[in-house]
Amino acid sequence: MNTISEDIMVVVDLTNLLVVLLAQPDAETAIDGMHKVAQVISDRARSIQDQVERQVGPRRVARVR
């Protein structure tokens, strides 16, 4: 299991990668594999949410599914 800090770092880094790739003039060629990057971001964000929920309790964390 990753720490919250590690998960946040991955989410930020991959989000920045998406921003850079999608801002390029030939962004349509970068889109082919972007669903994989988006899935990693989603998985790490869910991990952060689960860890915070365990720390503060499920009733205190808003969960969107």
mmCIF file of the C-alpha atoms, coordinates in Angstrom:
data_MODEL
# 
_entry.id   MODEL 
# 
loop_
_atom_site.group_PDB 
_atom_site.id 
_atom_site.type_symbol 
_atom_site.label_atom_id 
_atom_site.label_alt_id 
_atom_site.label_comp_id 
_atom_site.label_asym_id 
_atom_site.label_entity_id 
_atom_site.label_seq_id 
_atom_site.pdbx_PDB_ins_code 
_atom_site.Cartn_x 
_atom_site.Cartn_y 
_atom_site.Cartn_z 
_atom_site.occupancy 
_atom_site.B_iso_or_equiv 
_atom_site.pdbx_formal_charge 
_atom_site.auth_seq_id 
_atom_site.auth_comp_id 
_atom_site.auth_asym_id 
_atom_site.auth_atom_id 
_atom_site.pdbx_PDB_model_num 
ATOM 1  C CA . MET A 1 1  ? 0.000   0.000  0.000   1.00 0.00 ? 1  MET A CA 1 
ATOM 2  C CA . ASN A 1 2  ? 1.194   3.494  -0.810  1.00 0.00 ? 2  ASN A CA 1 
ATOM 3  C CA . THR A 1 3  ? 1.162   6.386  1.606   1.00 0.00 ? 3  THR A CA 1 
ATOM 4  C CA . ILE A 1 4  ? -1.158  9.337  1.097   1.00 0.00 ? 4  ILE A CA 1 
ATOM 5  C CA . SER A 1 5  ? 1.856   11.474 0.245   1.00 0.00 ? 5  SER A CA 1 
ATOM 6  C CA . GLU A 1 6  ? 3.059   9.013  -2.426  1.00 0.00 ? 6  GLU A CA 1 
ATOM 7  C CA . ASP A 1 7  ? -0.423  8.787  -3.937  1.00 0.00 ? 7  ASP A CA 1 
ATOM 8  C CA . ILE A 1 8  ? -0.785  12.567 -4.036  1.00 0.00 ? 8  ILE A CA 1 
ATOM 9  C CA . MET A 1 9  ? 2.625   12.937 -5.683  1.00 0.00 ? 9  MET A CA 1 
ATOM 10 C CA . VAL A 1 10 ? 1.652   10.441 -8.412  1.00 0.00 ? 10 VAL A CA 1 
ATOM 11 C CA . VAL A 1 11 ? -1.729  12.121 -8.987  1.00 0.00 ? 11 VAL A CA 1 
ATOM 12 C CA . VAL A 1 12 ? -0.091  15.557 -9.315  1.00 0.00 ? 12 VAL A CA 1 
ATOM 13 C CA . ASP A 1 13 ? 2.704   14.313 -11.584 1.00 0.00 ? 13 ASP A CA 1 
ATOM 14 C CA . LEU A 1 14 ? 0.369   12.396 -13.907 1.00 0.00 ? 14 LEU A CA 1 
ATOM 15 C CA . THR A 1 15 ? -2.128  15.247 -14.021 1.00 0.00 ? 15 THR A CA 1 
ATOM 16 C CA . ASN A 1 16 ? 0.682   17.613 -15.016 1.00 0.00 ? 16 ASN A CA 1 
ATOM 17 C CA . LEU A 1 17 ? 1.732   15.116 -17.691 1.00 0.00 ? 17 LEU A CA 1 
ATOM 18 C CA . LEU A 1 18 ? -1.802  15.061 -19.091 1.00 0.00 ? 18 LEU A CA 1 
ATOM 19 C CA . VAL A 1 19 ? -1.919  18.856 -19.149 1.00 0.00 ? 19 VAL A CA 1 
ATOM 20 C CA . VAL A 1 20 ? 1.339   19.083 -21.070 1.00 0.00 ? 20 VAL A CA 1 
ATOM 21 C CA . LEU A 1 21 ? 0.477   16.316 -23.522 1.00 0.00 ? 21 LEU A CA 1 
ATOM 22 C CA . LEU A 1 22 ? -3.026  17.564 -24.220 1.00 0.00 ? 22 LEU A CA 1 
ATOM 23 C CA . ALA A 1 23 ? -1.819  21.149 -24.728 1.00 0.00 ? 23 ALA A CA 1 
ATOM 24 C CA . GLN A 1 24 ? 0.439   20.185 -27.626 1.00 0.00 ? 24 GLN A CA 1 
ATOM 25 C CA . PRO A 1 25 ? -0.616  20.901 -31.223 1.00 0.00 ? 25 PRO A CA 1 
ATOM 26 C CA . ASP A 1 26 ? -0.646  17.167 -31.972 1.00 0.00 ? 26 ASP A CA 1 
ATOM 27 C CA . ALA A 1 27 ? -2.613  16.256 -28.830 1.00 0.00 ? 27 ALA A CA 1 
ATOM 28 C CA . GLU A 1 28 ? -4.843  13.872 -30.775 1.00 0.00 ? 28 GLU A CA 1 
ATOM 29 C CA . THR A 1 29 ? -1.887  11.496 -31.130 1.00 0.00 ? 29 THR A CA 1 
ATOM 30 C CA . ALA A 1 30 ? -1.311  11.585 -27.353 1.00 0.00 ? 30 ALA A CA 1 
ATOM 31 C CA . ILE A 1 31 ? -4.928  10.721 -26.562 1.00 0.00 ? 31 ILE A CA 1 
ATOM 32 C CA . ASP A 1 32 ? -4.571  7.046  -27.524 1.00 0.00 ? 32 ASP A CA 1 
ATOM 33 C CA . GLY A 1 33 ? -2.994  6.026  -24.209 1.00 0.00 ? 33 GLY A CA 1 
ATOM 34 C CA . MET A 1 34 ? -4.462  8.704  -21.988 1.00 0.00 ? 34 MET A CA 1 
ATOM 35 C CA . HIS A 1 35 ? -7.149  6.380  -20.597 1.00 0.00 ? 35 HIS A CA 1 
ATOM 36 C CA . LYS A 1 36 ? -4.370  4.377  -18.934 1.00 0.00 ? 36 LYS A CA 1 
ATOM 37 C CA . VAL A 1 37 ? -2.952  7.498  -17.284 1.00 0.00 ? 37 VAL A CA 1 
ATOM 38 C CA . ALA A 1 38 ? -6.436  8.580  -16.224 1.00 0.00 ? 38 ALA A CA 1 
ATOM 39 C CA . GLN A 1 39 ? -7.054  5.140  -14.668 1.00 0.00 ? 39 GLN A CA 1 
ATOM 40 C CA . VAL A 1 40 ? -3.849  5.394  -12.601 1.00 0.00 ? 40 VAL A CA 1 
ATOM 41 C CA . ILE A 1 41 ? -4.912  8.854  -11.424 1.00 0.00 ? 41 ILE A CA 1 
ATOM 42 C CA . SER A 1 42 ? -8.325  7.482  -10.470 1.00 0.00 ? 42 SER A CA 1 
ATOM 43 C CA . ASP A 1 43 ? -6.812  4.493  -8.643  1.00 0.00 ? 43 ASP A CA 1 
ATOM 44 C CA . ARG A 1 44 ? -4.416  6.671  -6.657  1.00 0.00 ? 44 ARG A CA 1 
ATOM 45 C CA . ALA A 1 45 ? -7.135  9.199  -5.809  1.00 0.00 ? 45 ALA A CA 1 
ATOM 46 C CA . ARG A 1 46 ? -9.355  6.341  -4.582  1.00 0.00 ? 46 ARG A CA 1 
ATOM 47 C CA . SER A 1 47 ? -6.442  5.073  -2.472  1.00 0.00 ? 47 SER A CA 1 
ATOM 48 C CA . ILE A 1 48 ? -6.082  8.518  -0.898  1.00 0.00 ? 48 ILE A CA 1 
ATOM 49 C CA . GLN A 1 49 ? -9.786  8.619  -0.180  1.00 0.00 ? 49 GLN A CA 1 
ATOM 50 C CA . ASP A 1 50 ? -9.728  5.144  1.403   1.00 0.00 ? 50 ASP A CA 1 
ATOM 51 C CA . GLN A 1 51 ? -6.744  6.001  3.598   1.00 0.00 ? 51 GLN A CA 1 
ATOM 52 C CA . VAL A 1 52 ? -8.287  9.266  4.784   1.00 0.00 ? 52 VAL A CA 1 
ATOM 53 C CA . GLU A 1 53 ? -11.533 7.447  5.478   1.00 0.00 ? 53 GLU A CA 1 
ATOM 54 C CA . ARG A 1 54 ? -9.702  4.919  7.653   1.00 0.00 ? 54 ARG A CA 1 
ATOM 55 C CA . GLN A 1 55 ? -7.988  7.728  9.557   1.00 0.00 ? 55 GLN A CA 1 
ATOM 56 C CA . VAL A 1 56 ? -10.969 10.012 10.208  1.00 0.00 ? 56 VAL A CA 1 
ATOM 57 C CA . GLY A 1 57 ? -13.889 7.626  9.819   1.00 0.00 ? 57 GLY A CA 1 
ATOM 58 C CA . PRO A 1 58 ? -16.257 6.976  6.922   1.00 0.00 ? 58 PRO A CA 1 
ATOM 59 C CA . ARG A 1 59 ? -18.917 9.413  8.092   1.00 0.00 ? 59 ARG A CA 1 
ATOM 60 C CA . ARG A 1 60 ? -16.547 12.373 7.906   1.00 0.00 ? 60 ARG A CA 1 
ATOM 61 C CA . VAL A 1 61 ? -15.292 11.810 4.347   1.00 0.00 ? 61 VAL A CA 1 
ATOM 62 C CA . ALA A 1 62 ? -17.455 12.722 1.379   1.00 0.00 ? 62 ALA A CA 1 
ATOM 63 C CA . ARG A 1 63 ? -17.398 9.873  -1.142  1.00 0.00 ? 63 ARG A CA 1 
ATOM 64 C CA . VAL A 1 64 ? -18.348 10.252 -4.770  1.00 0.00 ? 64 VAL A CA 1 
ATOM 65 C CA . ARG A 1 65 ? -18.775 7.086  -6.803  1.00 0.00 ? 65 ARG A CA 1 
# 
